[in-house]
Amino acid sequence: MQTYTAVTKQVDGWWIGWIEEVAGVNAQESTREALLESLAVTLKEAIEMNRRDALSMVGSEYFEERMAL
């Protein structure tokens, strides 16, 4: 299972946050709990979208390799 880092802070009554390891995954919510939920949903969507994009570009007859970092 992969883990990710949420960077969060409160600004003017709103909670804002980003996922450190994935560009473009960010959210803003009124509570910290809602922010973390939104970040998780947005991260899952971004990973799935990136996967679909990669597979659509590769065409057919390809290999998928699992990599541990």
C-alpha positions in Angstrom: 0.0 0.0 0.0 1.3 3.4 -1.0 1.2 6.3 1.5 1.0 9.9 0.7 1.6 13.1 2.7 -1.1 15.7 3.2 0.1 19.2 4.0 -2.6 21.2 5.6 -3.1 24.6 7.2 -6.0 26.8 8.4 -6.3 30.2 6.7 -9.1 32.7 7.4 -11.3 30.0 8.9 -10.8 27.6 6.0 -8.7 24.4 5.9 -6.6 24.1 2.8 -4.3 21.3 1.8 -2.2 19.5 -0.8 -0.9 16.1 -1.4 2.9 16.5 -1.4 3.7 13.7 -3.8 1.1 14.4 -6.5 0.9 17.7 -8.3 -2.6 19.2 -8.7 -4.1 17.3 -5.7 -5.4 20.0 -3.4 -8.7 21.0 -1.6 -10.3 23.5 0.6 -12.9 22.7 3.3 -14.5 24.3 6.4 -13.1 21.6 8.7 -9.9 19.6 8.9 -11.8 16.3 8.8 -13.7 17.3 5.6 -10.4 18.5 4.1 -8.7 15.1 4.7 -11.7 13.3 3.1 -11.7 15.6 0.1 -7.9 15.1 -0.4 -8.4 11.3 -0.2 -11.2 11.4 -2.8 -9.2 13.8 -5.1 -6.1 11.7 -4.8 -7.9 8.5 -5.8 -9.5 10.3 -8.8 -6.2 11.7 -9.9 -4.4 8.4 -9.7 -7.2 6.7 -11.7 -7.2 9.4 -14.3 -3.4 9.2 -14.6 -3.7 5.4 -15.0 -6.3 5.7 -17.7 -4.3 8.3 -19.6 -1.1 6.2 -19.4 -3.0 3.1 -20.7 -4.7 5.0 -23.5 -1.3 6.3 -24.7 0.5 2.9 -24.7 -1.9 1.2 -27.0 -1.8 -2.6 -27.1 0.7 -5.3 -26.2 2.2 -3.7 -23.1 3.6 -4.8 -19.8 2.6 -3.5 -16.4 5.4 -3.7 -13.7 4.8 -3.0 -10.0 7.5 -0.9 -8.5 8.3 -0.3 -4.9 10.1 2.9 -4.0 
